């Protein structure tokens, strides 16, 4: 299923909500991005920030599995959503 930008943003917002509830992972995200909690709140409306959030989540298969299992979505949905957000078409994994 290909995502529209709107549905991709919705999935990324679900991932953000999930991440906010992960006491051990949220500080890793903040440290890796240099974002503050205020930046995260502001970034929730920024498609580029949401794209970066999905990029971060895809850094570890275990994070993908945990989020997707909790959200009830297929594991490849994050990658599909990422392609629909800014810079997604420019991403090359090889």
C-alpha positions in Angstrom: 0.0 0.0 0.0 1.5 3.3 -1.0 1.0 6.2 1.3 -0.2 9.7 0.6 1.7 12.4 2.5 -1.2 12.8 4.8 -1.4 9.1 5.7 2.4 9.0 6.1 2.2 11.9 8.5 -0.5 10.2 10.5 1.6 7.0 10.8 4.6 9.1 11.8 2.5 10.8 14.5 1.5 7.4 15.8 5.2 6.5 15.9 5.9 9.8 17.7 3.3 9.0 20.3 4.7 5.5 20.7 8.2 6.8 21.0 7.2 9.3 23.7 6.0 6.4 25.8 9.3 4.5 25.5 11.3 5.6 28.6 14.5 4.1 27.4 14.3 4.9 23.7 13.1 8.5 23.8 16.3 9.8 25.3 18.2 8.0 22.6 16.2 9.8 20.0 16.7 13.2 21.7 20.4 12.6 22.0 20.8 11.4 18.4 18.9 14.3 16.9 19.9 17.0 19.4 16.2 17.8 19.7 14.6 19.0 23.0 11.2 18.0 24.1 9.9 21.4 22.9 11.5 20.7 19.5 9.6 17.3 19.4 6.3 19.0 20.2 6.9 21.6 17.5 8.2 19.0 15.0 4.9 17.1 15.2 3.5 19.5 12.5 6.7 19.4 10.3 6.7 16.7 7.6 10.6 16.9 7.5 10.8 16.2 11.2 8.3 13.3 10.9 10.5 11.9 8.1 13.5 12.1 10.4 11.6 10.3 13.1 10.8 7.4 10.8 14.5 7.4 9.7 15.5 7.1 13.3 13.0 4.3 14.0 14.2 2.3 11.0 17.8 2.3 12.4 16.9 -0.8 14.4 14.7 -3.6 13.3 13.7 -4.3 16.9 12.2 -0.7 17.1 10.3 -1.3 13.9 8.9 -4.5 15.2 7.9 -3.1 18.6 6.2 -0.1 17.1 4.5 -2.0 14.3 3.3 -4.7 16.7 1.9 -2.1 19.1 0.2 -0.1 16.2 -1.0 -3.2 14.4 0.6 -2.3 11.1 2.8 -4.4 8.8 6.5 -4.0 9.2 7.0 -2.5 5.8 4.5 0.3 6.4 7.2 2.5 8.0 9.3 2.4 4.9 6.3 3.0 2.6 5.4 6.0 4.8 8.9 7.3 4.7 8.9 7.4 0.9 5.8 9.7 1.0 7.5 12.3 3.2 10.1 14.9 2.2 13.3 13.4 1.0 11.8 9.9 0.8 12.2 9.7 -3.0 15.9 10.6 -2.5 16.7 7.8 -0.1 18.9 5.0 -1.4 19.7 2.1 0.9 22.3 0.5 -1.4 
